[in-house]
Amino acid sequence: MNTTSEPRIAIIGAGPGGLTCARVLQEHGIAATVHEGDASRTARDQGGTLDMHPHSGQHALRAAGLLDDFLAQARPEGQQMRLIGRDGRVLFDALPPEGDATEGNPEIDRGQLRDLLLASLDPGTVRWGRRLARVEPLGDGTHRLHFADGTVTEADLVIGADGAWSRVRRLLSDATPVYTGVTFVEIGLDDADRRHPALAELTGDGTMMALDDNQGFVAQRNSGGHIRVYVGMRTDEHWHRKAGLDLADTTALRRALLREFTGWSPDLLGFITGTDTGYTNRPLYALPVPHTWPHTPGLSLVGDAAHLMSPISGMGANLAMLDGADLAHALVDHPAIDQAITAYEKILLPRSVEAAEGAAEGIDGAFAPDSAAQTLAHMTQRP
């Protein structure tokens, strides 16, 4: 970027997309400030495991100069994919490819990935405890940012990396996330190989899925012996309220889930009864497809702020990181911010629409009356 003065770049959100963007910019000598609402890097759990795809997540890590560091922490064995019938029988079991560690989609915990990106940034890049309250356009392509702690700052470019309920997106689009019809109830098994050996064996080394008749289980190996499990069902967005359940009442929730999954194998029901972490209700939301917006000087989006989609696709973090790297490269390659945004969004928007359409089809297929047959057919057709 050839400018007479250093551009003021504000990235809202310290997720994979925002941090990747900041890192690639810094690699090219361009400073950016990341504003994050969390009080600290350890303020909340970062979620489960991610598979990094060669042409998106790994590509972004290579652009950030972090691919080798990623490979040192990644788990190639985590690519194992297993399908279980509702009766507990193994229907499909695919082991990860042998060879180069960059082949396939090696796994890494979300927290490990975030720590890797954070450690790569210059000290002071991330401002913690900065929850964005509103964005004020100043009429010349610049914006004034107002934070909940009373801090105010101005920026020549505001990058919305602030997730599903993005405040930056409100200046670009009227779109809001809508309920997909599917809710996950998250549970966790600690020290699984020792404390839950049967469930650990059922899960395998990567991801286990058991999907049938609008319901299912998705279990993922994490590092440190932890298994994260999503108990999924196509149901009302407020199913627990309609059932008169208090989400804090673990005993009542356990009974309700066991009733929902009547007829499923006792082996699979062991995930529900064996949880060490309780039950966290997670309704799944997605932005309408297609989601586009008119070019607006001084503003753009990356990641879920631009293309929130169901997690079944496995593309969310990968696309967010690719977005961040592509936007950073556009800022490096173009002499003006406005030109960079235009070039970036010409790549971003078509790619986002295609991925979101695929994710919508994926969640519909995974939680359908014939989801068991659909999933098995999809897995057996994969190269």
C-alpha positions in Angstrom: 0.0 0.0 0.0 1.5 3.3 -1.1 0.1 6.0 1.1 1.5 9.3 2.3 0.6 8.3 5.9 0.2 5.1 7.8 -3.5 3.9 7.4 -5.5 3.5 10.6 -6.8 -0.1 10.3 -9.1 -1.4 13.0 -10.0 -5.1 13.1 -13.1 -5.9 15.2 -12.8 -9.4 16.7 -9.8 -11.6 17.6 -11.1 -14.8 15.9 -9.1 -16.7 13.2 -10.1 -14.3 10.4 -9.2 -11.1 12.2 -6.0 -12.4 13.6 -4.9 -13.8 10.3 -5.5 -10.5 8.6 -3.5 -8.6 11.3 -0.6 -11.1 11.0 -0.3 -11.0 7.2 -0.5 -7.2 7.3 2.3 -7.1 9.9 4.4 -9.5 7.7 4.3 -6.7 5.1 5.0 -3.9 7.4 1.4 -2.6 7.8 0.1 -2.0 11.3 -3.4 -2.9 12.4 -5.1 -2.9 15.8 -7.4 -5.7 16.8 -10.2 -4.8 19.2 -11.7 -7.8 21.1 -14.6 -7.8 23.5 -13.3 -10.6 25.6 -11.5 -9.4 28.7 -8.4 -11.6 28.0 -7.2 -14.5 25.8 -8.4 -17.0 28.3 -11.8 -15.4 29.1 -13.8 -18.2 27.4 -13.6 -21.6 25.8 -12.7 -21.3 22.1 -14.6 -24.4 21.0 -13.7 -27.7 19.5 -11.3 -29.0 16.9 -10.8 -27.6 13.4 -9.6 -29.3 10.2 -7.3 -27.1 8.2 -7.9 -27.4 4.4 -5.0 -27.1 2.0 -6.4 -24.4 -0.2 -8.0 -22.3 2.5 -6.8 -22.6 6.1 -3.4 -24.0 5.3 -3.0 -21.5 2.5 -3.7 -18.6 4.9 -1.3 -20.0 7.5 1.4 -20.2 4.8 0.7 -16.6 3.9 1.1 -15.7 7.5 4.4 -17.5 7.8 2.9 -19.9 10.3 2.4 -23.2 8.4 5.4 -25.0 10.0 4.3 -23.9 13.5 0.8 -25.2 12.7 2.1 -28.5 11.5 4.1 -28.9 14.7 0.9 -28.8 16.7 -1.6 -30.4 14.2 -3.0 -33.9 14.6 -3.0 -35.7 11.2 -4.6 -38.7 12.9 -7.5 -36.5 13.7 -8.7 -36.8 10.1 -10.2 -40.2 10.8 -13.9 -40.1 10.0 -16.3 -42.7 11.3 -20.0 -43.3 10.8 -22.0 -45.2 13.3 -25.6 -46.5 12.9 -28.2 -45.6 15.5 -27.8 -49.3 16.6 -24.1 -48.7 17.5 -22.7 -50.6 14.5 -19.7 -49.0 12.6 -21.0 -48.4 9.0 -17.9 -46.5 7.7 -14.4 -45.9 9.0 -11.8 -43.9 7.0 -8.3 -43.4 8.2 -6.2 -40.3 7.4 -4.0 -40.4 4.3 -0.4 -41.4 4.8 2.5 -39.2 3.6 3.1 -35.5 3.7 1.5 -33.9 6.8 0.1 -31.1 4.7 -2.0 -33.6 2.7 -5.6 -33.9 3.7 -7.1 -31.7 6.5 -5.0 -32.1 9.7 -6.8 -31.1 12.9 -6.0 -28.5 15.6 -7.9 -27.3 18.6 -9.5 -23.9 18.1 -7.7 -22.6 21.2 -4.3 -23.8 20.0 -4.9 -22.1 16.7 -5.9 -18.9 18.3 -2.8 -19.0 20.6 -0.6 -19.6 17.6 -2.0 -16.5 15.8 -1.9 -14.4 19.0 1.7 -15.3 19.7 2.8 -14.2 16.2 1.5 -10.6 16.6 3.4 -7.6 17.7 2.9 -6.8 21.5 -0.1 -4.5 21.9 -1.8 -5.4 18.7 -4.8 -6.9 20.4 -6.8 -4.6 22.7 -8.7 -6.8 25.1 -12.0 -5.8 26.8 -13.0 -3.6 23.8 -16.6 -4.5 23.0 -17.8 -2.5 20.1 -21.0 -0.5 20.9 -21.5 1.3 17.6 -19.7 2.5 14.4 -20.2 6.2 13.4 -19.6 7.1 9.8 -17.8 10.4 9.4 -18.8 11.0 5.8 -15.4 10.7 4.1 -14.9 6.9 4.3 -13.5 7.0 7.8 -15.4 5.9 10.9 -15.4 6.6 14.6 -15.6 3.5 16.8 -17.4 3.7 20.2 -16.6 0.9 22.7 -18.6 -0.2 25.7 -15.8 0.8 28.0 -16.0 4.4 26.8 -13.0 4.3 24.5 -13.4 6.1 21.2 -11.1 5.8 18.2 -11.1 6.6 14.5 -10.1 4.4 11.6 -9.6 4.7 7.8 -10.6 1.0 7.5 -12.9 -1.0 9.8 -12.8 -4.7 9.2 -15.7 -6.6 10.7 -14.4 -9.9 12.1 -16.9 -9.8 14.9 -18.8 -13.0 14.2 -22.4 -14.0 13.8 -24.0 -11.0 15.4 -21.5 -8.5 13.9 -22.1 -4.8 14.6 -20.0 -3.8 11.7 -22.2 -5.7 9.3 -25.1 -3.5 10.2 -23.6 -0.6 8.2 -23.3 -2.8 5.1 -26.3 -5.1 5.2 -29.8 -5.5 6.7 -29.2 -9.3 6.9 -29.5 -11.0 10.2 -28.8 -14.7 11.1 -31.8 -17.0 11.0 -32.3 -20.3 12.8 -31.4 -23.3 10.7 -33.9 -25.6 12.4 -31.1 -27.6 14.1 -29.9 -27.3 17.7 -26.7 -28.8 19.1 -26.4 -29.6 22.8 -22.7 -29.7 23.6 -21.2 -32.0 26.1 -17.6 -33.0 26.9 -15.7 -36.0 28.2 -12.5 -35.4 30.1 -9.5 -37.8 30.1 -11.7 -39.9 27.9 -9.4 -42.8 27.2 -9.0 -43.5 30.9 -12.4 -42.4 32.3 -14.6 -43.3 29.3 -12.8 -46.0 27.4 -15.8 -47.4 25.6 -16.9 -44.0 24.3 -13.3 -43.1 23.4 -13.1 -46.4 21.4 -16.4 -45.6 19.7 -15.2 -42.1 18.7 -11.8 -43.2 17.3 -9.0 -40.8 16.7 -10.9 -38.1 14.8 -14.6 -37.5 14.3 -17.5 -39.9 14.8 -21.0 -39.2 13.4 -24.2 -41.0 14.0 -27.0 -39.3 12.1 -30.5 -40.6 11.5 -34.1 -39.4 11.4 -33.4 -35.7 12.1 -31.2 -36.4 15.0 -27.6 -37.4 15.7 -24.3 -37.4 17.6 -21.1 -35.8 16.4 -18.0 -36.6 18.6 -14.6 -35.0 18.0 -11.2 -35.8 19.5 -9.5 -32.7 21.0 -6.0 -32.5 22.5 -5.4 -33.5 26.1 -7.6 -36.5 26.0 -10.8 -34.5 25.7 -13.7 -35.5 23.5 -16.2 -32.8 22.6 -19.7 -34.1 21.6 -22.6 -32.4 19.9 -26.0 -34.0 20.4 -28.0 -32.6 17.5 -31.7 -32.6 16.6 -34.0 -30.8 14.3 -36.3 -29.1 16.7 -37.9 -25.8 17.7 -35.4 -23.0 18.4 -36.8 -22.7 21.9 -37.4 -26.5 22.4 -36.3 -26.4 26.1 -38.7 -23.6 27.0 -41.6 -25.4 25.3 -40.7 -28.5 27.3 -40.6 -26.4 30.5 -36.8 -27.1 31.0 -34.3 -25.0 32.9 -31.0 -25.3 31.0 -29.2 -25.2 34.4 -31.1 -28.3 35.6 -28.7 -31.0 34.3 -30.8 -33.9 35.6 -33.9 -32.7 33.8 -31.9 -32.0 30.7 -30.4 -35.4 30.7 -33.8 -37.1 31.0 -35.2 -34.9 28.2 -32.4 -35.8 25.9 -32.7 -39.5 26.7 -36.4 -39.3 25.8 -35.6 -37.5 22.5 -33.2 -40.3 21.6 -35.4 -43.2 22.5 -34.5 -46.2 20.4 -30.8 -45.3 19.9 -28.0 -47.6 21.0 -27.1 -47.6 24.7 -23.5 -47.1 23.5 -24.4 -43.8 21.9 -26.7 -42.8 24.8 -23.6 -43.1 26.9 -22.4 -39.8 25.5 -25.5 -38.1 27.1 -25.1 -39.8 30.5 -21.3 -39.7 30.7 -20.8 -35.9 30.2 -18.2 -34.3 32.5 -19.1 -30.7 31.4 -22.9 -30.6 31.7 -25.0 -29.5 28.7 -24.7 -26.3 26.7 -27.6 -25.5 24.3 -26.3 -24.2 20.9 -29.0 -23.4 18.3 -27.4 -23.1 14.9 -27.8 -19.9 12.9 -26.9 -18.9 9.3 -27.0 -15.8 7.2 -29.5 -15.8 4.3 -28.0 -17.1 1.0 -26.9 -15.2 -1.0 -25.5 -12.6 1.4 -23.9 -9.7 -0.4 -23.7 -5.9 0.1 -22.9 -2.8 -1.8 -19.3 -1.5 -1.8 -18.9 0.9 1.1 -15.8 3.0 1.5 -13.8 2.2 4.7 -15.7 -1.0 5.7 -15.5 -4.7 4.9 -16.1 -8.1 6.5 -14.4 -11.4 7.1 -15.5 -14.7 8.4 -18.8 -15.3 10.1 -19.6 -11.6 9.9 -19.6 -12.0 6.1 -20.9 -15.6 5.6 -22.2 -17.3 8.8 -23.1 -20.9 7.9 -23.7 -24.2 9.7 -20.6 -25.9 11.2 -21.4 -29.1 9.3 -19.5 -27.8 6.3 -16.3 -27.6 8.3 -15.4 -24.4 6.3 -16.1 -21.6 8.7 -12.7 -21.0 10.2 -10.9 -22.0 7.0 -12.8 -19.4 5.0 -12.4 -16.8 7.7 -8.6 -17.2 7.6 -8.6 -17.2 3.8 -10.7 -14.0 3.9 -8.3 -12.4 6.3 -5.2 -13.3 4.2 -6.9 -12.2 1.0 -8.0 -8.8 2.4 -4.5 -8.2 3.8 -2.9 -9.0 0.5 -5.3 -6.7 -1.3 -4.3 -3.9 1.1 -0.6 -4.7 0.3 -1.1 -4.8 -3.4 -3.3 -1.7 -4.0 -2.3 1.9 -3.6 -5.6 2.9 -1.9 -7.9 1.3 0.7 -10.9 1.7 -1.5 -9.3 -0.1 -4.4 -8.2 -2.9 -2.0 -11.7 -3.4 -0.6 -13.1 -3.6 -4.2 -10.6 -6.1 -5.3 -11.1 -8.2 -2.1 -14.9 -8.3 -2.3 -14.8 -9.4 -5.9 -13.2 -12.6 -4.6 -15.0 -12.9 -1.3 -18.6 -12.5 -2.3 -18.9 -15.2 -5.0 -16.8 -17.6 -2.9 -19.0 -17.0 0.2 -22.2 -17.6 -1.7 -21.0 -20.9 -3.1 -19.7 -22.1 0.4 -22.9 -21.0 2.1 -25.1 -22.8 -0.4 -23.1 -26.0 0.2 -23.3 -25.6 4.0 -27.1 -25.1 3.8 -27.4 -28.3 1.8 -25.1 -30.1 4.3 -27.1 -29.3 7.4 -30.4 -30.2 5.6 -28.9 -33.5 4.6 -27.3 -34.3 7.9 -30.6 -33.7 9.8 -33.2 -35.2 7.5 -35.5 -38.3 7.8 -33.1 -40.3 5.7 -29.9 -38.7 7.0 -28.3 -42.1 7.7 -28.5 -43.2 4.1 -27.5 -39.7 2.8 -24.4 -39.6 5.0 -23.3 -43.1 4.2 -23.7 -42.5 0.4 -21.7 -39.2 0.7 -18.9 -40.8 2.6 -18.6 -43.8 0.3 -18.5 -41.6 -2.7 -15.6 -39.4 -1.4 -12.3 -40.0 -3.1 
